Amino acid sequence: KLLSRMVQKGQLERIERGLYYKPKKTLFGRSRPGAREVLAKLLEKNGGYITGTAAYNRLGLTTQNPGVIVIAGRTYRSPRSVAGVTIRCRRTKVIPTPQNVELLEILDALRAAKHIPDASVDDVVRGVIAAIGALTPAQRSQLVECALAYNPSVRALVGAIMRARWPKVSVDALAASLNPLTVYKIGVSDAVLPTRKQWKIM
């Protein structure tokens, strides 16, 4: 009730339920917080991580900037506009933590490999291999564990990448989770992923 009264008096402005800001008076009128600041608070308040084109841009997989920010988390909310930014939510099966967000971004990129703007599938897989190369051995093993919660084509891609580049990382669980008769039509080439046929990737 106190916050509602402060909003009515113009002392605070409401961004969404449970999230307010104190506007500042400037020469150009009342100021609003920046979109990045609002997103940081939303992630802090609701959990989750930024995925979609914004994450693919950060990974160097596309040069496009997103018109819509996608937040992945354990809960789903309808699309909305917050501080001038359109936000869309997507539910994820893996609970995001500070330790695995980078891994989930990589896996999300593989899931969207055929749909990332301004990038071929080969470009995406090359970029993902570079990102995995920057991980520690423990993180690579954790990536495999997280991949088990993703769709079969992502599991196959992770298995093929690890077998090609980091064969010491165990991918037995990924192989066991896949239907041996299923073929995954992804469009990556032998030059980029020489183990693709072993994982039924076309």
ABEGO torsion letter per residue (X at the ends): XAAAAAAAAGABBBABBGBBBBBBBBAAEBBBBBAAAAAAAAAAAAEEBBBEAAAAAAAGABABBBABBBBBBABBBBBBBBGGBBBBBBBBABBBBAAAAAAAAAAAAAAAAAABBGBBAAAAAAAAAAAAAABBAAAAAAAAAAAAABBAAAAAAAAAAAAAABAABBAAAAAAABBAABBBBAGBBAAABAAAAAAGBX
